[in-house]
Amino acid sequence: MARYKLRIKKSAIKEIEAIGTKADRLRIVKRIKSLADDPRPRGSQKLSGSDHYRIRQGRYRILYSIKDKDLLVYVIRVADRKDVYRTLRP
C-alpha cells in the first residue's frame, strides 16, 4: 500500500496548538501521522452527509478528508468532541 501525503489546514494547526496539555498534543500529532500509512484505521468513521472521516483520540476528534486519487489526507479540524461538529461545512 502506498504512503499518503498529509496536509493540515492552518486553522487545524492552531487548534492543535491550543490544546491544554503537551501529552494530548503529542498523542494527536502521532495519530495524525499514522493516517499517512492507513487513512482508514480501525475505529474511523465516515461522516454522514459529507466526504469527511473522523477518528477519536481521547476526548478529541480529528476530522479529515481522503483523496485516494492523489494519495492525500487533508486534516480539516481537531477539537474537543463536544465542539468539533459545530460549524462543519461539507
C-alpha positions as CSV (number, residue, x, y, z in Angstrom):
1,M,0.0,0.0,0.0
2,A,1.3,3.4,-0.9
3,R,2.0,6.1,1.7
4,Y,-0.4,9.0,1.7
5,K,0.8,12.6,2.0
6,L,-0.5,14.6,4.9
7,R,-1.8,18.2,4.7
8,I,-3.1,20.1,7.7
9,K,-5.3,23.1,7.4
10,K,-3.8,26.2,9.1
11,S,-6.8,26.5,11.4
12,A,-6.4,22.9,12.5
13,I,-2.7,23.6,13.4
14,K,-3.9,26.5,15.6
15,E,-6.5,24.1,17.2
16,I,-3.8,21.6,18.0
17,E,-1.5,24.3,19.5
18,A,-4.4,25.5,21.7
19,I,-4.9,22.0,23.3
20,G,-4.2,22.2,27.0
21,T,-1.6,19.6,27.7
22,K,1.5,18.7,25.8
23,A,0.8,15.0,26.2
24,D,-2.5,15.4,24.5
25,R,-0.9,17.4,21.7
26,L,1.7,14.7,21.1
27,R,-0.9,11.9,21.0
28,I,-2.9,13.8,18.5
29,V,0.1,14.5,16.2
30,K,1.1,10.8,16.4
31,R,-2.4,9.8,15.5
32,I,-2.4,12.2,12.5
33,K,1.0,10.9,11.3
34,S,-0.4,7.4,11.4
35,L,-3.0,8.4,8.8
36,A,-0.2,8.5,6.2
37,D,0.1,4.7,6.4
38,D,-3.5,3.9,6.9
39,P,-6.1,6.6,6.2
40,R,-9.0,4.4,7.2
41,P,-7.8,2.9,10.5
42,R,-9.9,0.7,12.7
43,G,-12.4,3.0,14.5
44,S,-12.5,5.6,11.8
45,Q,-16.0,6.6,10.6
46,K,-17.2,8.3,7.5
47,L,-19.5,11.2,8.5
48,S,-23.0,11.1,7.0
49,G,-23.8,13.8,4.6
50,S,-20.2,14.6,3.7
51,D,-16.9,13.2,2.4
52,H,-15.2,13.6,5.8
53,Y,-13.9,11.0,8.1
54,R,-13.3,11.2,11.8
55,I,-11.1,9.4,14.3
56,R,-11.0,9.6,18.0
57,Q,-8.0,10.4,20.2
58,G,-9.1,10.6,23.8
59,R,-11.7,13.3,24.2
60,Y,-10.6,14.9,20.9
61,R,-11.8,14.3,17.4
62,I,-9.7,14.6,14.2
63,L,-11.8,15.4,11.1
64,Y,-10.2,14.8,7.7
65,S,-10.8,14.0,4.1
66,I,-9.1,11.5,1.9
67,K,-8.2,11.9,-1.8
68,D,-7.3,8.4,-2.9
69,K,-6.5,9.5,-6.5
70,D,-3.8,11.9,-5.2
71,L,-2.8,9.8,-2.2
72,L,-3.6,12.7,0.1
73,V,-5.1,13.0,3.6
74,Y,-6.2,16.5,4.5
75,V,-6.8,17.3,8.2
76,I,-9.7,19.8,8.5
77,R,-10.4,20.1,12.2
78,V,-9.1,19.0,15.6
79,A,-11.3,19.8,18.5
80,D,-13.0,18.6,21.7
81,R,-15.7,16.1,21.0
82,K,-18.4,18.5,22.2
83,D,-17.4,21.2,19.8
84,V,-15.9,19.5,16.7
85,Y,-19.1,19.1,14.6
86,R,-20.3,22.6,15.1
87,T,-19.9,24.9,12.0
88,L,-18.7,21.9,9.9
89,R,-19.4,22.5,6.3
90,P,-19.2,19.9,3.5
